[in-house]
Amino acid sequence: MSDQSRLRDSDRKVRIHLSAFDRTKFLGLFSLVYLVLVWAALADNPILSFWDGCVQISQSKWWIFLLVAVEVIRQLHFALSEILSPYHGFWQRYFSFVDRQLHRLSDWNRYRLSRVIKVLLFIALLAVVLGAIYKETPVRALFLAPKVIWSALPMLGQLLFAVFFILIQFFAMFWFLSKGGIDTYFPDDIRTRFSDVWGQDHVLNRIRENLLFLESPQLIEQHGGYVPGGILLWGPPGTGKTLMAESMAGETGKPFVFVDPGAFNNMFFGVGVLKVKSLFRKLRKLALRYGGVVVFFDEADSLGNRGIATSTGRMNSGSSALSSTACHGGDYLSGNSKYLLSRESFVANSAMGSGGGGMGTLQALLTELSGLKKPRGFFNRIVRRALGMRPKNPPKYRILVVMATNMPEALDEALLRPGRIDRMYRVGYPSKAGRIRTYEGYLAKVSHSLSTEEIDKLATITPYATGATIKDTINEALIMAIRNGRTAISWSDVIKAKQLKDLGPAEDVEYIDRERHAVAVHEACHAVMAYLVRQHMTIDLATIEKGSDYLGMVASIPPDDQFTRWRTEYEADILVSLASLAGERMFFDGDNSSGVSGDLESATTIASFMEGHWGMGQTISSHASNRRNEVGAPGGAKGKDDGSKELRMALADRIENNLSGLLSRAEIVLRDNREKVLALAHALETYKTISGDDVIAVMNAEMGPVVDGRPYGSSANLAKIEEYHSAAVVAHKSHLRPQVAIPLFDGQ
């Protein structure tokens, strides 16, 4: 390939060769006009021969040959310019002079002049052709053309009607497809108020500010500001996001437009765009009529994104489960560090793709959210301009856009920018005070006998309960009360409903004796370890009743709302997880079941994050950052693989060492509390499911709410339990039934 650039026209010695089309196009046009005139002459005189017709037209329309001669001379001029450089140079200097003279006129005047000349030439040719057809002079024939068009109007009307009929079918189909998925509620239709939203007062206080500006925009506009027109509510499901949006419309007395999540998912391309246009046309009308409107996009992540990095600066990265307790560390980073983190977020999130409403729908929505200032209306845009008047600016449409989603990271970055979504509120799990208020609200709708202390305790033992969860629990408790012939909810009904929702219904199966004892020992090891070493959690219940995906369970809850986690707490969690493996090996002579697999997975996951992410291990560096940046790779593809393998091996070794040390600690704790483990296992075999208070009562040999733990303080009773355990171990090894029956004490 040559390195030289293409020559400019001013640098050429000869003219560029014309194509065959450019050489013959006008000659072909003149020939076509000549043949049309000959055809008209033959049509008027059937006895005239073709040759005579040609002679006749040549004599009467001699100017056609003049035009042909001019075109031939022009083509000869081009041909000489293509082969003779002196000739081309002369005419280039001449036309440069003419071009300079013409450019004294403005570009706009030259454009209008050329357009007028082209129109006149077209009219002249049309007049000549019509004159030949109508046997009139060209000027007269030109004025006869409207008469012919008028006579042909019936046929043209039929053709236009056929075209219109075809088009109206498509218009009707797309119009009907563009409807649906959008529900409008007028002020009298909405009865929800802020007083109906419980447990989210901190979010409601901020939303009240938005509504204040919606009702009285002059409070901020007269000082040079603007009314925030977009709110994003994001957080876990069931926390009241939809209820909040509905209460906004109820409080303001404005219409409420609900957009279904799947409203913009359509079979045909372009229907989603039509729906967006139709939606905002309706919103503008409602805003002008009622002074404002609230539109709510539920499950806004269904709108999709365009495959670009989502915003990380405006939203706390702690939205993920693993980092929910981290501080908002991005605020103190430098710009370059923020860029590196956002780039990694792009790599992690780019696989999500676009999806959602389809191509064009999201772009149309973005345009409508920020493009509401252009003049609208036919009279305003067309008629006023035709009369030389400036179009009126559109009114300020008071449209409050509210979006709700469980996955804010799936939203397009352009959708979240200020001007479209101005404020983002996390609607998280309610605090304990919020849960108490929510329980009181739903309990006030039914008959119950719960005291204030019991409601407080209920809020404590349901730390992550949402409004939807609380409503469902109270409803389930009411069903249990009615099933037992009562109309008032008691404390036992609520506890049973909570257990049913947490664990699901127990399967109607019975363990064989030796397996029942093994499951009881397994869960007793968890419970004893949790009681002794884990202070940040309290035992909620323990059960050996088989569920859909578990053989037994020890459930724990935090006694307070806690937002930070510490190394000692994670170590305690690992000790509780490893207690099952340590206990089974200790109580069954080194043997253990496959039931510890889930516990080992939990322990390994926590230890991995402690060692590689949370700075709670032997090293400080982040394994995630090292893996992304391929730290330790000496270079080359093979080097990168070897470096990554070394990093993984080093991390795995540290995790294994940490778990091994904690497993040894667990063995010591269980060995020192052997009698408590066997006593609790006996209580689980006897009662199947016991509460956290009963677990503590058994280990302390006290009277519990249901279980009397005092018999477990007797040495004789503990000896009987030990004897039964030894028989169960022998039965386990020989796969036989234990030779000793499970002992029962007074009250059991």
C-alpha positions in Angstrom: 0.0 0.0 0.0 1.4 3.4 -1.0 2.2 5.9 1.8 1.3 8.9 -0.4 -2.0 10.8 0.3 -4.6 11.2 -2.3 -4.0 14.3 -4.5 -6.1 17.5 -4.0 -7.9 18.8 -7.1 -5.6 21.9 -7.1 -2.6 19.7 -7.3 -3.7 17.6 -10.3 -2.3 18.3 -13.7 -5.4 16.9 -15.5 -9.0 16.4 -14.6 -10.3 13.2 -12.9 -11.8 10.8 -15.5 -15.6 10.8 -15.5 -17.6 7.6 -15.1 -19.7 6.3 -18.0 -22.9 7.3 -16.2 -21.7 10.9 -15.8 -20.8 11.0 -19.5 -24.1 9.8 -20.8 -26.8 10.8 -18.2 -27.9 14.0 -19.9 -27.7 12.6 -23.4 -29.9 9.7 -22.2 -32.3 12.2 -20.7 -32.6 14.2 -24.0 -33.0 11.0 -25.9 -35.9 10.0 -23.6 -37.6 13.4 -24.1 -37.2 13.1 -27.9 -38.7 9.6 -27.9 -41.6 10.8 -25.8 -42.3 13.6 -28.3 -42.1 11.1 -31.2 -44.5 8.8 -29.4 -47.0 11.6 -28.9 -46.8 12.4 -32.6 -47.5 8.8 -33.6 -50.4 8.6 -31.2 -52.0 11.7 -32.8 -51.5 10.4 -36.4 -51.8 6.6 -36.6 -50.8 6.5 -40.3 -47.5 8.3 -39.6 -44.5 6.1 -39.7 -41.8 6.1 -37.0 -39.2 7.6 -39.4 -41.6 10.3 -40.5 -42.4 11.0 -36.9 -38.7 11.4 -36.1 -38.3 13.8 -39.0 -41.3 15.8 -38.0 -40.1 16.2 -34.4 -36.6 17.0 -35.6 -38.0 19.9 -37.6 -40.4 21.2 -35.0 -38.3 20.6 -31.9 -34.9 21.5 -33.2 -33.9 22.9 -29.9 -33.4 19.4 -28.6 -30.5 18.9 -30.9 -29.1 22.2 -29.7 -29.1 20.9 -26.2 -27.5 17.7 -27.3 -24.8 19.7 -29.1 -24.1 21.7 -26.0 -23.8 18.5 -23.9 -21.5 17.0 -26.6 -19.3 20.1 -26.4 -19.3 19.9 -22.6 -18.2 16.3 -22.7 -15.4 17.1 -25.3 -14.3 19.8 -22.9 -14.1 17.2 -20.1 -12.3 14.7 -22.3 -9.6 17.3 -23.3 -9.2 18.3 -19.7 -8.6 14.6 -18.8 -5.7 14.2 -21.3 -4.2 17.7 -21.9 -2.6 19.3 -18.8 -2.2 22.8 -20.4 -5.8 22.9 -21.5 -6.9 21.8 -18.0 -4.7 24.4 -16.3 -6.2 27.2 -18.4 -9.8 26.4 -17.6 -8.9 25.7 -14.0 -7.6 29.3 -13.7 -10.7 30.6 -15.5 -13.2 28.7 -13.3 -11.2 29.7 -10.2 -11.9 33.3 -11.2 -15.6 32.7 -11.8 -15.8 30.8 -8.5 -14.3 33.7 -6.6 -16.9 36.0 -8.1 -19.7 33.7 -7.2 -18.5 33.3 -3.6 -19.0 37.0 -3.1 -22.6 35.9 -2.5 -23.4 34.3 0.8 -23.8 30.6 1.0 -27.5 30.9 1.7 -28.1 33.2 -1.3 -26.1 30.9 -3.6 -28.2 27.9 -2.3 -31.5 29.7 -2.9 -30.4 30.9 -6.4 -29.4 27.3 -7.5 -32.6 26.0 -6.1 -34.6 28.5 -8.2 -32.7 27.7 -11.3 -33.3 23.9 -10.9 -37.0 24.5 -10.3 -37.3 26.6 -13.4 -35.5 24.1 -15.5 -37.8 21.3 -14.3 -40.9 23.4 -15.1 -39.6 24.2 -18.5 -39.0 20.6 -19.4 -42.5 19.6 -17.9 -44.1 22.4 -20.0 -42.5 21.1 -23.2 -43.6 17.5 -22.6 -47.1 18.5 -21.7 -47.3 20.8 -24.8 -46.3 17.8 -27.0 -49.0 15.7 -25.4 -51.8 18.2 -25.5 -50.9 19.8 -28.9 -50.7 23.1 -27.2 -48.0 25.7 -26.6 -45.8 24.8 -23.6 -47.1 27.7 -21.5 -50.8 26.9 -22.3 -50.2 23.1 -21.7 -48.7 23.9 -18.3 -52.0 25.7 -17.3 -54.1 22.8 -18.6 -52.3 20.3 -16.2 -54.5 21.1 -13.1 -57.7 20.3 -15.2 -56.3 16.8 -16.0 -55.4 16.3 -12.4 -58.9 17.3 -11.3 -60.5 14.8 -13.7 -58.3 12.1 -12.3 -59.1 12.8 -8.7 -61.7 10.0 -8.3 -59.1 7.4 -9.3 -56.5 9.1 -7.2 -58.9 9.1 -4.3 -59.5 5.4 -4.6 -55.7 4.8 -4.6 -55.2 7.1 -1.6 -58.1 5.3 0.3 -56.5 1.9 -0.4 -53.1 3.2 0.9 -54.8 4.8 3.9 -56.8 1.6 4.7 -53.5 -0.4 4.7 -51.8 2.1 6.9 -54.7 2.4 9.4 -54.4 -1.3 10.1 -50.8 -0.9 11.2 -51.6 2.2 13.2 -54.5 0.5 15.0 -52.5 -2.6 15.8 -49.6 -0.6 17.3 -52.0 1.7 19.1 -53.7 -1.2 20.8 -50.3 -2.8 21.5 -49.1 0.4 23.1 -51.9 0.3 25.7 -52.0 -1.8 28.8 -49.6 -2.2 31.8 -50.3 1.4 33.0 -53.0 2.0 35.6 -54.2 5.4 36.6 -55.7 6.1 40.1 -57.3 9.4 40.7 -57.1 11.2 44.1 -60.4 9.9 45.4 -59.3 6.3 44.6 -56.3 6.3 46.9 -56.9 5.9 50.6 -53.3 5.2 51.7 -51.5 7.7 53.8 -48.1 8.0 55.5 -49.7 6.9 58.7 -50.2 3.5 57.0 -46.5 3.0 56.4 -44.8 1.7 59.6 -41.2 1.2 60.5 -39.6 3.5 57.8 -39.9 7.0 59.5 -36.4 8.1 58.4 -37.3 7.6 54.7 -40.8 9.1 55.1 -39.3 12.3 56.6 -37.2 12.8 53.5 -40.0 12.0 51.1 -42.2 14.6 52.9 -39.6 17.2 51.8 -40.1 16.1 48.2 -43.8 16.4 48.4 -43.5 19.9 50.0 -41.7 21.1 47.0 -44.2 19.4 44.7 -47.0 21.2 46.4 -45.2 24.6 46.8 -42.5 24.7 44.2 -42.0 28.4 44.7 -40.2 27.7 48.0 -37.1 26.6 46.1 -37.7 28.0 42.6 -37.8 31.6 43.8 -34.3 31.2 45.2 -32.9 29.8 41.9 -33.3 26.1 42.6 -35.5 23.4 41.0 -37.9 20.9 42.3 -36.4 17.3 42.6 -38.5 15.3 40.3 -37.1 11.8 40.7 -36.9 9.4 43.6 -35.4 5.9 43.7 -36.5 3.6 46.5 -34.2 0.6 46.8 -33.8 -2.2 49.3 -34.9 -5.7 50.1 -38.3 -7.1 49.1 -41.2 -6.4 51.3 -39.9 -3.3 53.1 -42.8 -1.1 51.9 -41.4 0.6 48.7 -44.7 0.3 46.8 -46.7 1.3 49.8 -44.6 4.4 50.2 -45.2 5.4 46.6 -48.9 4.9 46.9 -49.0 7.0 50.1 -47.2 9.9 48.3 -50.1 10.2 45.9 -52.6 9.8 48.8 -50.9 12.6 50.8 -50.6 15.1 48.0 -54.1 14.4 46.5 -52.5 14.0 43.1 -53.3 11.2 40.5 -51.2 8.1 40.9 -50.0 6.3 37.8 -48.7 2.8 38.3 -46.4 1.3 35.6 -46.4 -2.5 35.6 -42.9 -4.0 35.5 -43.5 -5.8 32.3 -45.3 -2.9 30.6 -42.4 -2.2 28.2 -41.7 -5.9 27.3 -43.2 -6.3 23.8 -43.1 -8.6 20.9 -42.6 -5.9 18.2 -39.8 -3.5 18.0 -41.0 0.1 18.6 -44.0 -0.7 20.7 -42.1 0.0 23.9 -41.1 3.5 22.6 -44.8 4.2 21.8 -45.8 3.2 25.3 -43.2 5.6 26.8 -44.4 8.4 24.6 -48.1 7.7 25.4 -47.3 7.4 29.1 -45.6 10.8 29.4 -48.3 12.4 27.2 -50.8 11.2 29.8 -48.6 12.4 32.6 -48.3 15.9 31.2 -52.1 16.2 30.8 -52.7 15.0 34.4 -50.0 17.3 35.7 -51.7 20.3 34.0 -55.2 19.3 35.2 -54.4 18.4 38.8 -51.3 20.5 39.4 -49.1 17.5 39.6 -48.9 13.7 39.2 -47.0 10.8 40.8 -45.8 8.0 38.5 -44.4 4.8 40.0 -42.2 2.4 38.2 -42.3 -0.9 40.1 -39.3 -3.3 39.7 -37.4 -0.6 37.8 -34.6 -3.1 37.1 -36.9 -4.6 34.4 -36.1 -1.5 32.3 -32.7 -2.9 31.9 -29.5 -1.1 31.0 -27.3 -0.5 28.0 -24.4 -2.7 29.2 -22.4 0.1 30.7 -21.0 0.4 34.2 -23.6 1.3 36.8 -23.1 4.2 39.2 -21.1 3.3 42.3 -20.6 6.8 43.7 -24.2 7.6 44.7 -25.1 4.3 46.2 -23.4 2.5 49.1 -21.5 -0.4 47.9 -22.6 -2.2 51.0 -25.8 -3.2 49.4 -24.4 -6.7 48.9 -24.8 -9.3 51.6 -21.1 -9.7 52.2 -20.3 -6.0 52.6 -23.5 -4.8 54.3 -21.6 -4.1 57.5 -18.7 -2.2 55.9 -18.2 1.6 56.3 -18.8 3.9 53.4 -15.1 3.9 52.6 -15.3 5.2 49.0 -15.7 8.8 50.2 -12.2 9.4 51.3 -10.5 7.8 48.3 -8.6 9.8 45.6 -10.1 10.3 42.1 -7.7 7.7 40.6 -8.6 5.1 43.3 -12.3 5.7 42.7 -11.7 5.2 39.0 -10.0 1.8 39.6 -12.9 0.7 41.9 -15.5 1.8 39.4 -13.7 0.0 36.6 -13.7 -3.2 38.5 -17.4 -2.6 39.2 -17.9 -2.3 35.4 -16.1 -5.6 34.8 -18.2 -7.3 37.4 -21.5 -5.9 36.2 -21.1 -5.7 32.4 -22.2 -9.3 32.1 -25.6 -8.3 33.0 -26.1 -6.9 29.5 -29.1 -4.8 28.4 -32.3 -6.8 28.5 -35.3 -5.2 30.1 -37.7 -3.2 28.0 -35.9 -3.8 24.8 -33.9 -1.7 22.4 -35.1 1.9 22.2 -37.4 1.8 25.2 -34.9 2.8 27.8 -33.5 5.5 25.5 -37.0 6.9 25.0 -37.6 6.9 28.7 -34.3 8.8 29.3 -35.3 11.3 26.7 -38.7 11.9 28.3 -37.3 12.2 31.8 -35.0 15.1 30.7 -36.6 16.4 27.6 -39.8 18.0 28.8 -38.8 21.6 27.9 -39.4 21.6 24.2 -42.4 23.4 22.8 -45.4 21.1 22.4 -48.7 21.3 20.5 -49.5 21.6 16.8 -50.7 25.2 17.0 -47.8 26.2 19.2 -45.1 24.6 17.1 -46.4 24.9 13.5 -49.0 27.7 13.3 -47.1 30.2 15.5 -43.9 29.5 13.5 -45.8 29.9 10.2 -47.1 33.3 11.4 -43.5 34.3 12.4 -44.3 34.1 16.1 -42.0 32.5 18.7 -43.5 29.3 20.2 -44.5 29.5 23.8 -42.3 27.7 26.3 -44.1 24.6 27.8 -45.4 24.9 31.3 -43.5 23.4 34.2 -45.0 19.9 34.5 -45.1 18.8 38.1 -44.3 15.1 37.6 -42.8 13.2 40.5 -41.1 10.0 39.2 -40.8 7.3 41.8 -38.9 4.1 41.0 -38.5 1.0 43.2 -36.1 -1.9 42.8 -34.4 -4.7 44.7 -31.3 -4.5 42.4 -30.1 -0.9 42.0 -26.9 -2.2 40.4 -28.9 -3.4 37.4 -30.1 0.2 36.6 -28.5 2.2 33.8 -26.1 4.8 35.0 -27.8 7.5 32.8 -31.1 6.8 34.5 -29.6 7.5 37.9 -28.0 10.9 37.1 -29.2 14.0 38.8 -32.0 15.6 36.8 -33.7 12.3 36.2 -33.3 10.6 39.6 -32.4 13.3 42.1 -32.7 11.4 45.3 -32.0 7.8 46.3 -33.4 6.3 49.5 -32.5 2.9 50.9 -35.6 1.3 52.3 -33.9 -1.3 54.5 -35.0 -3.7 57.2 -36.9 -1.7 59.9 -35.1 -1.2 63.2 -36.4 -2.7 66.4 -38.5 0.4 67.1 -39.9 0.1 63.6 -40.7 -3.5 64.0 -42.5 -2.8 67.3 -44.6 -0.1 65.6 -45.4 -2.5 62.7 -46.4 -5.3 65.0 -48.6 -2.9 66.9 -50.2 -1.7 63.7 -51.1 -5.2 62.4 -52.1 -6.5 65.9 -54.5 -3.6 66.3 -56.5 -5.0 63.4 -57.1 -8.4 65.1 -58.0 -9.6 68.6 -55.0 -10.6 70.7 -53.8 -11.1 74.2 -50.1 -10.1 73.7 -48.7 -7.7 76.3 -46.3 -4.8 75.6 -43.4 -6.9 76.9 -44.3 -9.8 74.6 -44.5 -7.5 71.5 -41.1 -6.0 72.5 -39.7 -9.6 72.7 -41.3 -10.5 69.4 -39.6 -7.6 67.7 -36.3 -8.7 69.3 -36.5 -12.3 68.0 -37.4 -11.2 64.5 -34.4 -9.0 63.6 -34.8 -8.9 59.8 -38.5 -9.0 59.6 -40.0 -6.7 56.9 -43.5 -5.2 56.9 -44.6 -8.0 54.6 -43.1 -10.7 56.8 -44.7 -9.2 59.9 -48.1 -9.0 58.3 -47.8 -12.6 57.1 -46.7 -13.8 60.6 -49.7 -12.2 62.3 -52.1 -13.6 59.7 -50.6 -17.1 60.2 -51.0 -16.8 63.9 -54.7 -15.8 63.5 -55.2 -18.9 61.3 -53.7 -21.1 64.0 -55.9 -19.5 66.7 -59.1 -20.0 64.6 -58.0 -23.6 63.9 -57.9 -24.2 67.7 -61.4 -22.7 68.1 -60.3 -19.2 69.3 -60.6 -15.7 67.8 -57.9 -14.0 69.8 -54.1 -14.5 69.1 -52.0 -15.7 72.0 -48.2 -15.7 72.5 -48.0 -19.4 71.6 -49.8 -18.8 68.3 -47.3 -16.1 67.3 -44.3 -18.3 68.2 -45.6 -21.3 66.3 -46.4 -19.1 63.3 -42.8 -17.7 63.4 -41.4 -21.2 63.6 -43.6 -22.3 60.7 -42.4 -19.4 58.6 -38.8 -19.8 59.5 -38.4 -23.5 59.2 -41.4 -24.6 57.1 -43.6 -27.5 58.1 -41.8 -30.5 59.5 -41.8 -33.6 57.5 -43.9 -36.5 58.9 -41.0 -38.9 59.3 -39.4 -40.7 62.3 -35.7 -41.3 62.7 -34.5 -44.7 63.8 -33.2 -44.6 67.3 -29.4 -44.4 66.6 -29.9 -41.8 63.9 -32.1 -39.7 66.1 -29.5 -39.7 68.8 -26.7 -38.8 66.3 -28.8 -35.8 65.0 -29.5 -34.7 68.6 -25.8 -34.8 69.5 -25.0 -32.9 66.4 -27.4 -30.1 67.2 -26.6 -30.2 70.9 -22.9 -29.5 70.0 -24.0 -26.4 68.0 -26.2 -25.2 70.8 -23.7 -25.7 73.6 -21.0 -24.0 71.6 -23.3 -21.1 70.6 -24.3 -20.5 74.2 -20.7 -20.6 75.6 -18.7 -18.6 73.0 -21.1 -16.5 70.9 -22.2 -13.4 72.8 -23.5 -11.4 69.8 -26.3 -13.9 69.1 -28.8 -15.7 71.3 -30.4 -19.1 70.6 -33.9 -18.8 69.2 -34.8 -22.5 69.0 -33.3 -25.9 68.6 -35.0 -28.8 66.8 -34.3 -32.3 65.4 -37.5 -32.4 63.4 -36.7 -33.1 59.8 -37.5 -30.3 57.4 -37.3 -30.1 53.6 -33.6 -29.4 53.5 -32.3 -30.1 57.0 -32.2 -32.9 59.6 -32.1 -30.5 62.5 -31.4 -26.9 63.3 -30.2 -24.5 65.9 -31.4 -21.0 65.0 -29.9 -17.9 66.6 -30.9 -14.2 66.5 -29.0 -11.0 67.4 -30.3 -9.5 70.7 -29.8 -5.9 69.3 -29.6 -4.2 66.0 -25.9 -4.4 65.1 -24.3 -2.9 62.0 -20.6 -3.8 62.5 -19.0 -7.3 62.9 -15.7 -8.1 64.6 -13.0 -10.7 64.2 -13.9 -12.4 67.6 -17.5 -12.6 66.5 -16.6 -14.3 63.2 -14.3 -16.7 65.1 -17.2 -17.5 67.4 -19.4 -18.2 64.3 -16.8 -20.6 62.9 -16.5 -22.3 66.3 -20.3 -22.9 66.3 -20.1 -24.3 62.7 -17.1 -26.6 63.5 -18.7 -27.8 66.7 -20.7 -30.4 64.7 -17.5 -32.0 63.2 -15.6 -31.8 66.5 -18.5 -33.2 68.5 -19.3 -36.1 66.1 -15.7 -37.2 66.1 -15.5 -36.9 69.9 -18.8 -38.7 70.7 -18.6 -41.3 68.0 -15.0 -42.4 68.4 -13.5 -40.4 65.5 -16.4 -41.1 63.1 -18.5 -38.3 61.5 -21.5 -38.0 59.2 -22.0 -36.2 55.9 -24.3 -33.8 57.7 -21.4 -31.6 58.6 -20.9 -30.5 54.9 -23.0 -27.4 55.2 -21.3 -26.4 58.4 -17.9 -26.8 56.9 -18.9 -24.7 53.9 -20.1 -21.9 56.1 -16.9 -22.0 58.2 -14.7 -22.0 55.1 -16.5 -19.1 53.6 -16.3 -17.0 56.7 -12.6 -17.9 57.1 -11.9 -17.1 53.5 -13.3 -13.6 53.8 -11.5 -13.1 57.1 -8.2 -14.0 55.6 -8.6 -12.4 52.1 -11.0 -9.5 52.4 -11.7 -8.3 55.9 -8.1 -7.9 57.3 -8.8 -10.5 60.1 -6.1 -13.0 59.1 -2.3 -13.3 59.0 -1.9 -10.8 56.1 -3.3 -7.4 55.4 -3.6 -7.4 51.5 -6.9 -8.0 49.8 -7.0 -11.3 47.9 -9.8 -9.9 45.7 -7.6 -7.0 44.6 -4.6 -9.2 44.1 -6.6 -11.6 41.9 -8.0 -8.8 39.7 -4.7 -7.1 39.2 -2.8 -10.5 38.9 -0.3 -9.5 41.5 2.5 -12.1 41.8 2.4 -13.1 38.1 5.9 -12.8 36.8 4.7 -12.3 33.2 3.4 -14.2 30.2 0.4 -16.4 30.0 2.0 -19.3 31.9 3.4 -16.9 34.4 0.0 -15.5 35.2 -1.4 -18.9 35.7 1.4 -19.9 38.0 1.2 -16.6 40.0 -2.6 -17.0 40.5 -2.1 -20.6 41.5 0.5 -19.6 44.1 -1.8 -16.9 45.5 -4.6 -19.4 45.8 -2.4 -22.0 47.4 -1.0 -19.5 49.9 -4.5 -18.3 50.8 -5.8 -21.9 51.1 -3.0 -22.8 53.4 -3.7 -19.8 55.7 -7.5 -20.6 55.7 -6.7 -24.3 56.5 -4.4 -23.3 59.4 -7.0 -20.9 60.8 -9.8 -23.6 60.6 -7.5 -26.2 62.1 -6.7 -24.0 65.1 -10.4 -23.2 65.7 -11.3 -26.9 65.3 -8.9 -27.7 68.2 -10.5 -25.0 70.3 -13.9 -26.4 69.6 -12.8 -29.9 70.7 -11.5 -28.5 74.0 -14.7 -26.6 74.7 -16.9 -29.6 74.0 -14.7 -31.9 76.0 -15.0 -29.7 79.0 -18.8 -29.6 78.6 -19.5 -33.2 77.7 -22.3 -33.6 80.2 -24.1 -30.5 78.9 -24.0 -31.7 75.3 -25.5 -35.1 76.3 -28.1 -33.5 78.5 -29.2 -31.2 75.7 -29.2 -34.1 73.2 -31.5 -36.0 75.6 -33.9 -33.0 75.8 -34.0 -32.7 72.0 -34.7 -36.4 71.6 -37.5 -36.1 74.2 -39.2 -32.8 73.1 -38.1 -32.7 69.4 -38.2 -28.8 69.4 -37.3 -26.5 72.3 -36.9 -22.8 72.6 -33.7 -20.9 73.3 -34.8 -20.3 76.9 -35.3 -24.1 77.4 -31.8 -24.7 75.9 -30.4 -22.5 78.6 -32.5 -24.1 81.3 -31.2 -27.6 80.4 -27.6 -26.5 80.4 -28.0 -24.7 83.7 -30.3 -27.4 85.3 -33.1 -24.8 85.8 -36.8 -24.7 85.1 -37.6 -23.5 81.6 -40.8 -22.2 80.0 -41.6 -25.7 78.7 -38.7 -28.0 79.6 -37.8 -28.8 83.3 -34.0 -28.8 83.2 -33.6 -29.6 86.9 -33.3 -33.4 86.4 -30.1 -32.7 84.4 -28.4 -31.5 87.5 -28.5 -35.0 89.0 -25.4 -37.1 88.7 -27.5 -40.3 88.6 -29.6 -39.0 85.7 -26.4 -37.9 83.8 -25.0 -41.4 84.3 -28.2 -42.9 82.7 -27.8 -40.5 79.8 -24.1 -41.5 79.4 -25.1 -45.2 79.5 -27.7 -44.6 76.8 -25.2 -42.8 74.7 -22.7 -45.6 74.9 -25.4 -48.1 73.8 -26.2 -45.7 70.9 -22.5 -45.6 69.8 -22.3 -49.4 69.8 -25.5 -49.6 67.8 -24.1 -47.0 65.4 -21.0 -49.2 64.7 -23.0 -52.4 64.3 -26.1 -50.8 62.6 -28.4 -52.3 65.3 -31.0 -51.0 67.6 -29.6 -49.6 71.0 -29.8 -52.2 73.7 -30.7 -49.4 76.3 -33.9 -47.4 76.0 -33.8 -43.6 76.3 -34.2 -42.7 79.9 -37.2 -40.6 81.0 -37.3 -38.4 84.1 -40.1 -36.9 86.2 -42.3 -34.6 84.1 -41.2 -36.0 80.8 
